[in-house]
Amino acid sequence: MLGRQIPIVIGTGKVDGIPVVGGASTVTTITGYTQVKLHTLQSLDQVGGTAWLNDDPFSRVALVPIQGSSQVAALGYLLAYDPFGDGYTLIRVEVNDEVIYDAEQGIGSSDQFRFYGGQHTAVDPITANAIGADAGAWQNFAMLYLDGFAATSPPTVKCVISNAATETGGSGTIAWTGTPPSGILDAFPHGSAYDPAEGVIYQILEPTDIPGLAGVWLAVLDIDSRLELYRVPLEGSAPYTAGPDVVDGQLSVPIAMNGTGLVFVHLDTLVTPKLTAVYDAASGHLIASYIDPVNMEWLTVQQFGQLWVFIGHNFDAGTGVTGIFDPAKGTLEVDPEGFPGRYSVINGRVTSEFTSFFTATSSFTGDADIYELRFDGDAWTSTLLQSLTGLSGLSASVLWFDPATGYLVVGYILADPIFRWLYLNPDTGAVIDTFDTARMGTNVSFQLPRLHNRLISLPGFVLMLWSDGDPDTPAYEIISLNIQEKTISTFASEVMPPVPTDSRFMYLIADQAKALWMSALGEYVWTVHRQPNTLPGSITLQTMVTKVMFLAGYPPEELTFESFEGISL
């Protein structure tokens, strides 16, 4: 510390961290995995495996960790001095010039750190371990501690801190205004969809949720007020209602038609026929419907002019299902064998000539083909864009069309495992770029059938669900790929209880633009989790001069301001 100047921030400013306490430590890490093909009756535990290849137990290939060691930082950094006693709020953290936390942009921490703003009384464990019984809290100093950051030399730390910031709240459970669900816990919240334009969750309620409920109801939950706005019975739903004595889970599934107040609902039963219908979400009035002659499931929707184009899967024929809803005519036209069966489907491009979806095939031979499926208002066409080979899983783990770059982003897993990314030109299928990352999640639907339209990514990013595969206490996160930077960061951590199952992982909803995620795990309620959302604010010129003069030895009572009226903040 000798000879180093210690910053004082008035308002909001960027500071360089000065390493003042701690050092390095060596930790045991997993450097890779060995793939072991299991024989009949063998389990993961018997071979020391911690996960299935590509999270697919049917592969019967266990991933056995290879143990190694690495050096990590356990360092405390002095950021600034607070002579005013205001305390600092943390806005942004960069480690080795990479952003790992940004409260203004809603980017949660992707590495472990602890921040103390100057008004703290707690002694950090790193300080206590280094200094011992005489360690103090270092009040009036803003401190940041890195604990576990992999590095062979002291990392550089740069932070933006502020004593003029506003932290926005809004996290908490959404309160029911009608009879709350109390039925079969694992049934809830299967029948749910999110409309980011309206800021609401559409939640199906059936007798499995509320015992004795007549028919299928739709509840509309507001994420800002965290209240159930209303609920309505869905017209014509009575024949498709099954109670807890028949099934142990919800069957009906909605798809949000963003910003319209309409909702597309698949009223499911244990046998066909089933009913596909478009409803007015405010009244429950049935606008258009189709009787399903086959065992099918709807996946996603995209608007094209005045039309709404739906995509699904026909389990009987192994083909794709297409549906076209025309609000002007009040018609819903469905083709149960609209295109060849594909493993996954995601929303694609919307132009004046066509709308499209991107799809991927699956196989047990390590191959997958990527297609663009276009609809021009009259007919469908399918174009092969790229063929993937050498996959260690059934298909691509990530598919995403990014409107900011115009790239089709494809992520898949090769042996070892290698997490490989491709950026494709959707017009030609040409590879624009390829690279590997240390980890990869998933955002495709057929692996997680309820995942469609639940991970709302900002342009330039791809949100994914990720788990470390630990069989005892797995970690569950929502992670984000920065497309331009080609880096992975954590959007939200600890999004699931540490239980050895991810069967409910698919019901998470994340909205990167609103910096929040929502869950209904283990409870009969939805919970809104708002990400760090701290906004630096303005300070008046008079406030700044007052603080500067205080540093020069003039307290506020000795200052007189003249002609400051009317000066902008």
BANUSE-782506 format. One record per residue (C-alpha): residue in three letters; x, y, z. Coordinates in steps of 0.2 Angstrom, whole numbers, plus 5000, padded with zeros to 4 digits. Layout:
BEGIN
ALAXYZ/...
***
This chain:
BEGIN
MET500050005000/LEU501550125003/GLY501550264990/ARG499850214983/GLN498450354982/ILE496750294989/PRO495350364979/ILE493850464986/VAL492250454975/ILE490950584975/GLY489450534965/THR489950384954/GLY491750334948/LYS492850194942/VAL494250144954/ASP495750024953/GLY495749894967/ILE497349894977/PRO497749714984/VAL498049735002/VAL497749575011/GLY497749385007/GLY498649284993/ALA498449124984/SER497848954988/THR497748784979/VAL496148694976/THR495648534969/THR494748544953/ILE493948444939/THR495048464923/GLY493948344912/TYR492948194911/THR493248014906/GLN491847934896/VAL491347754903/LYS490047654894/LEU489047564907/HIS488447384906/THR486747324911/LEU486247354929/GLN487747474932/SER487447644940/LEU488347804940/ASP489047774957/GLN489747604953/VAL491047684940/GLY491247854950/GLY490247954937/THR489448114942/ALA488348144926/TRP487748064910/LEU488448114893/ASN487448264887/ASP486348244902/ASP485548094893/PRO485347944904/PHE484847834889/SER486547854882/ARG487247744896/VAL488847844895/ALA489447904912/LEU490548054914/VAL491948014927/PRO492848174933/ILE494748184931/GLN495448274947/GLY496748404946/SER497248554956/SER497348744952/GLN497848904960/VAL496549034965/ALA496549204972/ALA496049234990/LEU496349424990/GLY495649584997/TYR495649744987/LEU495549914994/LEU494450024982/ALA494150194990/TYR494050295006/ASP492350365012/PRO492750515023/PHE490850565022/GLY490150405030/ASP488950395016/GLY489450215011/TYR489750154993/THR488650044982/LEU489449924970/ILE488949954952/ARG490149854942/VAL491649734944/GLU492949694931/VAL494249554934/ASN495749554922/ASP494749674911/GLU493249554910/VAL491549604917/ILE490949484930/TYR489549594938/ASP488549744932/ALA487149794943/GLU486649934931/GLN486449804917/GLY485749664928/ILE487249544926/GLY487349434941/SER489049384948/SER489949254937/ASP491349234950/GLN491449234969/PHE491749404977/ARG491249494993/PHE490949684993/TYR490949795009/GLY490449975006/GLY491250065021/GLN489850055033/HIS490149875037/THR490649805054/ALA490949625048/VAL492749565047/ASP493049465031/PRO493649285032/ILE495149325021/THR495649465033/ALA495349365048/ASN496449215041/ALA497849335036/ILE497949445052/GLY497149345065/ALA496349405081/ASP496849585079/ALA495949595062/GLY494749735060/ALA493249775048/TRP494149925040/GLN492650035041/ASN492550185030/PHE493550095016/ALA492650015002/MET493349835000/LEU493149694987/TYR493749514991/LEU494049384977/ASP493849214985/GLY494149064972/PHE494549164956/ALA495749044946/ALA497349134943/THR499249104943/SER499549294947/PRO498649424957/PRO497149474946/THR496849654942/VAL495149724949/LYS494249874943/CYS492549934950/VAL491250064948/ILE490650124964/SER489350254969/ASN488750354984/ALA487350424973/ALA486450264967/THR484650194969/GLU484350014971/THR482749954964/GLY481849814973/GLY480349714968/SER480749534972/GLY479549424981/THR478149304978/ILE476549334968/ALA475049344979/TRP473449244974/THR471849344975/GLY470849194971/THR470849024980/PRO472648974980/PRO473248804973/SER473448664986/GLY473348504976/ILE474748394969/LEU476348494972/ASP477248414957/ALA475848464946/PHE476148654948/PRO476748754938/HIS476748634922/GLY475348734913/SER476148914912/ALA476749034899/TYR477549204900/ASP477149364890/PRO478549484892/ALA477649624882/GLU476149624895/GLY477349574910/VAL476149434915/ILE476249244918/TYR474749144911/GLN474448994924/ILE473348854920/LEU472348794935/GLU471548624935/PRO470848504949/THR472548434952/ASP473048614958/ILE471348664966/PRO470348504972/GLY468548514966/LEU468848644953/ALA467648644939/GLY468448644922/VAL470048724917/TRP470448904922/LEU471649034917/ALA472549144930/VAL473449304925/LEU474849354936/ASP475649524936/ILE477549514939/ASP477749704943/SER476349714956/ARG476649534961/LEU474749504961/GLU473549384953/LEU472549504942/TYR471049394939/ARG470649214933/VAL469349154921/PRO468548984916/LEU469048934899/GLU467548904888/GLY467248724882/SER468648654894/ALA467548544905/PRO467748384894/TYR469648404895/THR469748414914/ALA470548274924/GLY470548264943/PRO471948204955/ASP471148034955/VAL471548014937/VAL473148104934/ASP474548164945/GLY475048324935/GLN474348464925/LEU473948414907/SER473448584898/VAL474848694892/PRO474648884886/ILE475748974874/ALA475749164876/MET475349274860/ASN476449424866/GLY475549594868/THR473849534861/GLY472849484877/LEU472649314868/VAL473249154874/PHE473448984864/VAL472948834875/HIS473148654872/LEU471848564882/ASP472548394885/THR471748234890/LEU472448054893/VAL471648004876/THR471348084860/PRO470548184853/LYS471148344862/LEU470748524859/THR471848664853/ALA471048834855/VAL471449024855/TYR470649114870/ASP470349294875/ALA471349294891/ALA470249424899/SER468649334897/GLY469049154894/HIS468049164878/LEU468549034864/ILE468949124848/ALA469548984837/SER469848794840/TYR470448634832/ILE470148454837/ASP471748354838/PRO471648184830/VAL473348134835/ASN474448134850/MET475348304848/GLU476148444858/TRP476348624854/LEU478048714856/THR478148894850/VAL477349034841/GLN477949184830/GLN476949324822/PHE476949354804/GLY475949504798/GLN474249484805/LEU474549294806/TRP475149194821/VAL476149044816/PHE476248894828/ILE477448744828/GLY477248584837/HIS477648394837/ASN476648244831/PHE477148094842/ASP476147974832/ALA476948004815/GLY478548084822/THR478248234811/GLY478148424815/VAL476448504817/THR476048684810/GLY474648794814/ILE474048964807/PHE472849074817/ASP472049224807/PRO471349344820/ALA470449444806/LYS469449284800/GLY469449204817/THR470149034810/LEU471448914816/GLU472148794802/VAL473148644808/ASP474248524798/PRO474648374809/GLU476048324797/GLY476748494792/PHE478548454791/PRO479848314794/GLY480148274812/ARG481548374820/TYR482348354837/SER482148544842/VAL481348694836/ILE481648884840/ASN480949044833/GLY481949124818/ARG481749274807/VAL480349384803/THR480449474786/SER479149554775/GLU479249404764/PHE479249264777/THR479449204795/SER480449054800/PHE480948934813/PHE482648844815/THR482648654818/ALA483848524822/THR483748334819/SER484348204831/SER485248034830/PHE486247904839/THR487647914827/GLY488348084832/ASP487548184818/ALA486348324817/ASP485648424803/ILE485148614805/TYR483748674795/GLU482748834792/LEU480948814790/ARG480048954781/PHE478249004779/ASP477849144766/GLY475949164770/ASP475449014759/ALA476748874759/TRP478148804769/THR479948764763/SER481348684772/THR483248724769/LEU484748624775/LEU485948744783/GLN487248644791/SER487748464796/LEU488548434812/THR489648274815/GLY490548194830/LEU489248244843/SER489348154859/GLY487448194862/LEU485848164852/SER485848344845/ALA486248524847/SER486148584864/VAL485948774860/LEU484948844845/TRP484649034844/PHE484349164831/ASP485049334836/PRO484249484829/ALA485749604833/THR487049504823/GLY485949414812/TYR486849254817/LEU486149084820/VAL487049024836/VAL487248834837/GLY488048754852/TYR488448564853/ILE489548444863/LEU490948344856/ALA491948204865/ASP493148244880/PRO491948354882/ILE492248494870/PHE490848634870/ARG490848694852/TRP490048844845/LEU489548894827/TYR488949064821/LEU488049024805/ASN487449144791/PRO485549094790/ASP485449144771/THR486849024766/GLY487248914781/ALA489048964780/VAL490048964796/ILE490449144801/ASP491449094817/THR491848944828/PHE492548934845/ASP492548834861/THR492048884879/ALA492348804896/ARG490448764898/MET488848764889/GLY486948754894/THR485448714884/ASN483948814878/VAL483148694866/SER481448624868/PHE481348434865/GLN482548404879/LEU481548514890/PRO479848524882/ARG479248674892/LEU480748774889/HIS480048874873/ASN479949064875/ARG480449054894/LEU482249114892/ILE482049294885/SER483749344879/LEU484349524875/PRO484949554857/GLY486749504857/PHE486549364871/VAL485949184873/LEU485249134889/MET485348944894/LEU485048834908/TRP486548744916/SER486948624929/ASP488648554935/GLY487948374936/ASP488448344954/PRO487348194959/ASP487248244978/THR487148434978/PRO487048504960/ALA487248684956/TYR485948754945/GLU486148924935/ILE485549024921/ILE487049074911/SER487249194896/LEU488349194881/ASN488949364875/ILE488949334856/GLN490149464851/GLU491349434866/LYS491149244865/THR491149234884/ILE489949144896/SER489349234912/THR488149184925/PHE486449274924/ALA485749194940/SER486449064952/GLU485648954965/VAL484048954955/MET483548774961/PRO483648694978/PRO485148584979/VAL484248414976/PRO484848274965/THR483548304951/ASP483248434938/SER481548384933/ARG480848554937/PHE482248654930/MET481248674914/TYR479948784922/LEU481048934926/ILE480749094917/ALA482049224914/ASP481949394906/GLN483649474903/ALA482849634897/LYS481949654913/ALA483449584923/LEU482349464932/TRP481949274933/MET480449184940/SER480249014948/ALA478848904956/LEU479948774963/GLY479348674978/GLU477948794982/TYR476148834976/VAL476749014971/TRP477749104958/THR479249204965/VAL479949354955/HIS481849364958/ARG482549534952/GLN484349534947/PRO485549674954/ASN484749834947/THR485649984954/LEU485550144945/PRO486850284947/GLY486050444950/SER486450634948/ILE487050744961/THR486950934962/LEU488451044959/GLN488151114976/THR488250934984/MET489850904975/VAL490651074980/THR490151044998/LYS490950874998/VAL492550944990/MET492651085002/PHE492350965017/LEU493950875011/ALA494851045011/GLY494351075030/TYR492751175027/PRO491251095035/PRO489551125027/GLU489051255040/GLU490451375035/LEU489951375016/THR488751505008/PHE488151474990/GLU487551614979/SER486851614961/PHE486651424961/GLU484851434958/GLY484351364941/ILE485951264938/SER485551094931/LEU485950944942/
***
